[in-house]
Amino acid sequence: MARMLIVIGVLFILAGVIWALAGKLGLGRLPGDIVIERENARIWIPVTSAILVSVAVTVVINLILWLIGR
């Protein structure tokens, strides 16, 4: 149980670092992300960014499960 909590904590730290760097790398402004700007409203729908984040999270979770299952 302690090992699992440490792994989860490290993942949260990594997610925070990646989140901070993602804006600098252009995540959220990828082709396929929808931005609608009007006079007094801005709608941002990060379709491509969400898919990219989903794939990355899936890979990380599968890697962790594979390492635990060994």
KANORLIN-V503734 format. One record per residue. N is the residue number from 1. RES is the residue in one small letter. D_LAST is the distance of its C-alpha to the last C-alpha in Angstrom with 1 decimal. Layout:
n:N res:RES d_last:D_LAST
n:N res:RES d_last:D_LAST
//
This chain:
n:1 res:m d_last:16.5
n:2 res:a d_last:17.8
n:3 res:r d_last:14.6
n:4 res:m d_last:14.6
n:5 res:l d_last:18.3
n:6 res:i d_last:17.9
n:7 res:v d_last:15.5
n:8 res:i d_last:18.1
n:9 res:g d_last:20.9
n:10 res:v d_last:19.7
n:11 res:l d_last:19.3
n:12 res:f d_last:22.9
n:13 res:i d_last:24.2
n:14 res:l d_last:22.8
n:15 res:a d_last:24.2
n:16 res:g d_last:27.5
n:17 res:v d_last:27.7
n:18 res:i d_last:27.0
n:19 res:w d_last:29.5
n:20 res:a d_last:32.1
n:21 res:l d_last:31.6
n:22 res:a d_last:31.5
n:23 res:g d_last:35.2
n:24 res:k d_last:36.2
n:25 res:l d_last:34.3
n:26 res:g d_last:36.1
n:27 res:l d_last:33.6
n:28 res:g d_last:35.9
n:29 res:r d_last:38.5
n:30 res:l d_last:36.8
n:31 res:p d_last:38.7
n:32 res:g d_last:38.3
n:33 res:d d_last:38.4
n:34 res:i d_last:41.6
n:35 res:v d_last:44.1
n:36 res:i d_last:47.3
n:37 res:e d_last:49.9
n:38 res:r d_last:53.2
n:39 res:e d_last:55.9
n:40 res:n d_last:54.4
n:41 res:a d_last:50.9
n:42 res:r d_last:47.7
n:43 res:i d_last:44.9
n:44 res:w d_last:41.6
n:45 res:i d_last:39.1
n:46 res:p d_last:36.0
n:47 res:v d_last:34.9
n:48 res:t d_last:33.3
n:49 res:s d_last:31.9
n:50 res:a d_last:30.2
n:51 res:i d_last:28.7
n:52 res:l d_last:27.4
n:53 res:v d_last:25.9
n:54 res:s d_last:24.3
n:55 res:v d_last:22.6
n:56 res:a d_last:21.4
n:57 res:v d_last:20.1
n:58 res:t d_last:18.3
n:59 res:v d_last:16.6
n:60 res:v d_last:15.6
n:61 res:i d_last:14.3
n:62 res:n d_last:12.3
n:63 res:l d_last:10.8
n:64 res:i d_last:10.1
n:65 res:l d_last:8.6
n:66 res:w d_last:6.3
n:67 res:l d_last:5.4
n:68 res:i d_last:5.5
n:69 res:g d_last:3.8
n:70 res:r d_last:0.0
//
